[in-house]
Amino acid sequence: MPDQAALSPCALGILAERLGPLPLINHFLARMGLLELLEQHVPTTDGRSTVSHAQALGVLLRSIIVEREPIYRQQESTTGFAAGLFGIDAAQAQRLSDDRIGRALDRLFDADRAALLTEFVLAVAQRFGVRMQQLHNDSTSISLEESTEIRGKLAKLGVKLLAAPVSGNAKVIKAGKLTVVASGPKDAFDVVSPYFAAIGQGVSYVGDGELSRIAKICHNVMLGVVTQSLAEITVLAQKAGMRRHAFLDFLNKSVMGSMFTRYKTPALVNLDFHVTFTPELLRKDIERIEAAR
């Protein structure tokens, strides 16, 4: 065999591209059919758009998984990886901006997200062979109408739906004080209740259908009423000359004191207005209880 001529170093080159986990992520996104569902439920009606709403949402989704960068840095995130891995080409990446992603999020907010979520979950279960013949637990905060729609679609598949919203923010969960309220078929609740008990301190079954969602809404209405009352009486006591900590110490030791008043006392004393449950979300629940009357 004749000797091959040695290649000149000038003829050699190295192409380095950053892939990260994106090829694997894209594989599963394709298997789940999520981007096709986004195109269907969040269509782009403006023919001038070079990046569709679904593509912009796909970029943000991949970024959340891989980089967790803020919206205004999405263009930088996409150009930091090999072309095409974020579902858009190089030319589209140059047109990507926080405004473009923001408009896509606006359209997603206006879309029928309940239908999108239902189709996505059912598609994933079918494509990955997930067995859902027994029951499905939903602990999200959705409307009564959305929950009823999902319950009906699952019923056609012979699947029981257990609605089980929870009470407790991240601090409460970390402290192991999460509470669960559930409704739906009693036999389904009996199957799942040991798992609920393992993640929190209390589990309550309130009946069939969407009653647990009504219970959670009532709970949040009381949250708003008690929080406002606690803040106003503290201001009233302070105006009369009492120190906030002294008044709240008395209140917490009285029959009116509770776990909630003691939990909120440091924030009221230190005027810590850090939000753990936004007024917008609270207003949403109050509007839902009005609609349920």
C-alpha positions in Angstrom: 0.0 0.0 0.0 1.6 3.3 -1.0 2.4 5.8 1.6 -0.1 8.6 1.9 1.2 12.1 1.8 1.1 13.8 5.1 -1.6 16.5 5.4 -0.4 20.0 5.9 -1.4 21.6 9.3 -3.0 24.4 7.2 -5.4 21.8 5.7 -6.7 20.8 9.1 -9.4 22.6 11.0 -11.5 22.2 14.1 -15.1 23.2 14.3 -16.3 23.6 17.9 -20.0 24.1 18.6 -21.9 24.1 21.9 -24.7 21.5 22.0 -25.4 21.0 25.7 -28.4 18.8 26.4 -30.4 20.5 23.6 -30.3 17.5 21.2 -31.8 15.3 23.8 -34.4 18.0 24.8 -35.4 18.4 21.1 -35.8 14.7 20.7 -38.3 14.5 23.5 -40.1 17.7 22.5 -40.5 16.2 19.0 -41.8 12.9 20.6 -44.3 14.9 22.7 -45.5 17.0 19.8 -45.6 20.1 22.0 -44.4 22.5 19.4 -47.1 21.3 16.9 -49.7 21.8 19.6 -48.4 25.3 20.2 -48.7 26.1 16.5 -52.3 24.9 16.7 -53.4 26.6 19.9 -51.2 29.8 19.6 -51.3 30.5 15.9 -49.4 33.4 14.3 -51.8 35.6 12.3 -49.4 38.3 11.3 -47.8 37.2 8.1 -44.9 39.7 8.6 -43.6 37.7 11.6 -40.4 35.8 10.8 -40.6 34.0 14.1 -43.9 32.4 15.0 -45.5 32.5 18.4 -44.9 28.8 18.8 -41.2 29.2 17.8 -40.7 32.0 20.3 -42.4 30.0 23.1 -40.2 27.0 22.1 -37.1 29.2 22.5 -38.2 30.3 25.9 -39.0 26.7 27.0 -35.6 25.4 26.0 -33.9 28.3 27.7 -35.8 27.7 30.9 -34.6 24.1 30.8 -31.0 24.8 29.8 -30.0 28.4 30.8 -32.8 30.0 32.9 -31.8 33.4 31.4 -34.3 36.4 31.6 -36.4 37.1 28.6 -34.2 40.0 27.4 -31.2 37.7 27.1 -32.9 35.0 24.9 -31.2 36.1 21.7 -27.8 35.8 23.5 -28.8 32.3 24.7 -29.7 31.1 21.2 -26.6 32.4 19.6 -24.4 30.7 22.3 -25.4 27.3 20.9 -25.1 25.5 17.6 -27.5 26.9 15.0 -30.9 25.4 15.0 -30.9 23.9 18.4 -33.4 26.4 19.7 -35.8 25.6 16.9 -35.0 28.7 14.8 -32.2 29.4 12.3 -29.5 32.1 12.5 -31.5 34.7 10.6 -34.5 34.2 12.9 -32.3 34.4 16.0 -31.2 37.9 14.9 -34.9 39.0 14.8 -35.6 37.5 18.3 -36.2 40.1 21.0 -37.8 40.3 24.4 -40.8 42.1 22.7 -41.3 39.2 20.3 -41.3 36.7 23.2 -43.6 38.9 25.2 -46.1 39.1 22.4 -46.0 35.3 22.2 -46.7 35.0 25.9 -49.6 37.4 25.5 -51.1 35.1 22.9 -50.5 32.1 25.1 -52.3 33.8 27.9 -55.3 34.5 25.7 -55.4 31.0 24.3 -57.5 28.1 25.5 -54.8 26.8 27.8 -57.1 24.1 29.3 -57.6 22.5 25.9 -53.9 22.8 25.1 -52.9 21.2 28.4 -55.5 18.4 28.1 -54.3 17.6 24.5 -50.7 17.7 25.6 -51.1 15.4 28.6 -53.2 12.9 26.6 -50.7 12.9 23.7 -47.8 12.3 26.0 -49.6 9.5 27.8 -50.3 7.9 24.4 -46.9 8.4 22.8 -44.9 7.2 25.9 -47.3 4.4 26.8 -48.2 6.0 30.2 -51.0 4.0 31.7 -53.9 6.3 32.7 -56.7 3.8 32.9 -57.3 4.3 36.6 -57.1 7.9 37.6 -55.6 11.3 37.1 -54.8 13.8 39.9 -54.9 17.5 39.2 -53.5 19.9 41.9 -53.4 22.9 39.6 -55.5 26.0 40.2 -57.9 26.1 37.2 -61.5 27.2 36.9 -64.5 25.0 37.5 -65.4 25.1 33.8 -61.9 24.0 32.8 -61.9 21.2 35.4 -65.3 20.0 34.3 -64.2 19.9 30.7 -61.1 17.9 31.6 -63.1 15.5 33.8 -65.5 14.9 30.9 -62.7 14.1 28.4 -61.0 11.7 30.8 -64.3 10.0 31.6 -64.7 9.1 27.9 -61.4 7.3 28.3 -62.6 5.5 31.4 -60.2 7.6 33.6 -61.3 9.1 37.0 -60.2 12.6 37.8 -59.3 13.6 41.3 -59.2 17.4 41.9 -56.8 18.1 44.7 -55.6 21.7 45.1 -53.2 22.5 47.9 -52.8 25.2 50.5 -49.3 26.5 51.2 -46.5 28.6 49.6 -42.9 27.4 49.2 -42.0 28.1 52.8 -45.0 26.1 54.0 -44.2 23.2 51.8 -40.5 23.2 53.0 -41.8 23.1 56.6 -43.9 20.1 55.8 -47.2 21.9 56.5 -48.9 21.6 53.1 -52.6 20.8 53.2 -54.6 19.1 50.5 -58.3 19.3 49.8 -59.7 16.7 47.3 -62.9 15.9 45.5 -63.9 13.3 42.9 -64.6 9.6 43.1 -64.2 8.4 46.7 -62.4 5.2 45.6 -59.9 7.2 43.6 -59.3 9.4 46.7 -58.7 6.3 48.9 -56.0 5.2 46.5 -54.1 8.5 46.4 -54.6 9.8 50.0 -51.6 8.0 51.4 -49.4 9.9 48.9 -51.0 13.2 49.9 -50.4 12.4 53.5 -46.7 11.8 52.8 -46.2 15.3 51.4 -48.2 17.4 53.9 -49.8 17.6 57.3 -53.5 17.4 56.4 -55.7 15.8 53.7 -59.4 16.5 53.4 -62.0 14.9 51.2 -65.0 17.2 50.5 -67.1 15.2 48.1 -67.6 14.6 44.4 -67.0 16.7 41.3 -65.3 20.1 41.6 -66.1 20.8 45.3 -62.4 20.9 46.3 -61.8 23.8 43.9 -64.7 25.7 45.5 -63.2 24.9 48.9 -59.8 26.2 47.8 -61.5 29.4 46.4 -63.3 29.9 49.7 -60.1 29.4 51.6 -58.4 32.1 49.5 -61.3 34.5 50.0 -60.8 34.1 53.7 -57.1 34.6 53.3 -57.7 38.0 51.7 -60.3 39.0 54.3 -58.1 38.0 57.3 -55.0 39.5 55.8 -56.7 42.9 55.2 -58.3 42.8 58.7 -55.0 42.0 60.4 -53.2 44.8 58.6 -55.9 47.4 59.3 -56.3 46.6 63.0 -52.5 46.7 63.4 -52.4 50.2 61.8 -55.3 51.2 64.1 -53.4 50.1 67.2 -50.3 51.9 66.0 -52.2 55.1 65.4 -53.4 54.9 69.0 -49.8 54.8 70.3 -49.0 51.1 70.6 -46.0 49.5 69.1 -46.8 47.0 66.4 -45.0 44.1 68.0 -46.7 44.7 71.4 -50.2 44.7 69.9 -49.5 41.6 67.8 -48.0 39.8 70.8 -51.3 40.4 72.7 -53.4 39.3 69.7 -51.4 36.1 69.2 -51.8 35.1 72.9 -55.5 35.7 72.8 -58.3 33.4 71.5 -58.1 35.3 68.2 -54.5 34.4 67.7 -53.8 31.6 65.1 -51.0 29.9 63.2 -51.7 32.5 60.4 -51.5 35.6 62.6 -48.3 34.3 64.2 -46.9 33.5 60.8 -47.6 37.0 59.5 -46.5 38.9 62.6 -42.8 39.3 61.6 -43.8 40.8 58.3 -46.2 43.3 59.9 -43.7 44.2 62.6 -40.8 44.7 60.1 -43.0 46.1 57.3 -41.8 43.3 55.0 -44.1 43.5 52.0 -42.5 40.7 50.1 -45.3 39.0 48.1 -45.8 35.2 48.4 -49.3 35.2 46.8 -49.9 38.1 44.4 -53.0 40.3 44.6 -53.8 39.4 41.0 -54.0 35.7 41.9 -56.2 36.5 44.9 -58.5 38.6 42.8 -58.8 35.8 40.3 -60.1 33.5 43.0 -62.5 36.1 44.3 -63.9 36.5 40.8 -64.2 32.8 40.5 -66.3 32.5 43.7 -68.5 35.3 42.3 -69.0 33.3 39.1 -69.8 30.1 41.1 -72.6 31.7 43.1 
